[in-house]
Amino acid sequence: MQPSESTNLYFHIAADQLKMPEWLRRLLITPKREVTVQVAFERDNGDVETVLGYRVQHDNARGPMKGGLRYHPTVNLDEVRALASLMTWKTAVVDLPYGGAKGGIGIDPKTLSKKELERMTRVFVDQIHEIVGPDSDIPAPDMGTNHEVMSWFRNQWEKYHGFNPAVITGKPVEEYGAKGREEATGRGVGLLAVKLLKRINVRPEQCRTAIQGFGNVGSHASKFLFESAFPVVAVSDVSGTYFNSKGLNILEMFSYSIKNNNRLEGYSGAEKLPAEALLELDIDLLIPAALGDVITKENADKIRAKTIIEAANGPVDPEADEKLAARGIMILPDILANAGGVTVSYFEWVQNRQHYRWSLDRVRQELDHTLSEAFENVWQQSATLSVSLRTAAFMLAIGRVQRATELAGGTG
């Protein structure tokens, strides 16, 4: 199943609950604009590399469109289309005044020198600068990009349009970025884990947790949960799974990863297992924080966790989702679970528009408030209508976008 098909399947399940007519479904599903551009840049040896770049703008009924830039070899138009749609529902479920967009380039950034990465980014901006901006579409970091790439993007965009740091979020703090943005997605996952456990009457110290992925999201989620008394018994990255049945020293691993070029390879303070072993461990909470579609119909029956929090985008495919639900495994869906990043991106955008900077404490407080309110709304919707947390989240999001669309007129 293609990524966009998976996203639309969840949409239709929620739309059925809302008794939404077919014409309105087509309107809300269909992206407003899809752009594919040629990105030709010079390699350090003088050769010219040509790759494809994408920007999909899904919906702007609730405000400017918002979504990350992803540099990864698997990036293609359908994946970007699906992620743009997810951003529409993600911003709506946490009630941010945004719509959804997404962009990316189909290349492995690890194969590029820093200068090549910068040249490629600037050429990409040259191709899309007319369709992005602080009042229309605001990019942000995603897989394979970071605050430095955002600085290059902003600098190149401003050559055409003049000073306006609100054009992009996820910038370095020194260049009008928000304090706490880098930790935001992982911290949000941790905050929501705590709130979910309270609802199901499980104490943190009783919740053996495994986190797949120790990149930006997984490492910060691990750190937050470790500091909140969760026994994090396993984490993994491409080098393998690191396991300790009594709990890992996450602070030590966090420091090791930073010193080791953001990799855990060579860490000796835990038992090392194959990378794929993490998903099948006997644990209470599983947090997939790496790639999409890691839990499928082929391995769903091997999942032993009682609860799953989707820190990655689309880590559980629809067929696996159905199997896990039938076994009573609760899943906190990605459109809520990993919304901490876009929430703090919104705070950054607000600060840029006001030319005012918030403290880290205020950012964290506002993040906690926003995610807590969204979680309670989704939980109540789920309990009231006896639907899954995923369907409840989609229903809330779709309902808000539908209302904004109807209020704007032109739909009937």
MOHURA-V653353 format. One record per helix or strand of 2 or more residues. SS is the DSSP state (hx for helix, st for strand). FROM is the first residue (numbers start at 1). TO is the last residue. If there is no record, write none. Layout:
SS	FROM	TO
SS	FROM	TO
//
This chain:
hx	3	18
hx	22	29
st	33	42
st	48	59
st	65	71
hx	77	93
st	99	105
hx	109	111
hx	114	131
st	137	141
hx	147	161
hx	165	167
hx	173	175
hx	184	199
hx	204	206
st	209	212
hx	216	227
st	232	237
st	240	243
hx	250	259
st	271	273
hx	275	280
st	285	288
hx	300	302
st	307	309
hx	318	326
st	330	332
hx	334	337
hx	340	354
hx	360	385
hx	389	408
//
